[in-house]
């Protein structure tokens, strides 16, 4: 509820971003991890991708937790072995 003559900027600090501004959306996570939207939602729902629920249905992601997840996920990924014939 705002008071007549006061703008919403008076209620928020411009120097300190709010928690919601520091959280990532599924699009940012998808771009960072190079995966699809459905992959992000599937793993968030399964509990393997750390997320924050807002209002019971809205998902947001802590950037530091996603970076840590990415580092661990990258280390455990199995890469295919490419065999080349010689001669």
Residue pairs with C-beta under 8 A, 6 or more apart in sequence:
2 8
12 18
20 54
20 60
22 62
22 63
23 52
23 60
23 61
23 62
23 63
24 32
24 60
24 61
24 62
24 63
24 66
25 60
25 61
26 37
26 40
26 41
26 44
26 59
26 61
27 37
28 61
29 35
29 40
29 49
29 61
29 66
30 36
30 37
30 39
30 40
32 66
32 70
33 39
33 40
33 66
33 70
33 73
40 49
41 59
43 49
44 51
44 59
44 61
49 61
49 66
49 69
50 61
50 62
50 65
50 66
50 69
51 59
51 60
51 61
52 59
52 60
52 61
52 62
53 59
54 60
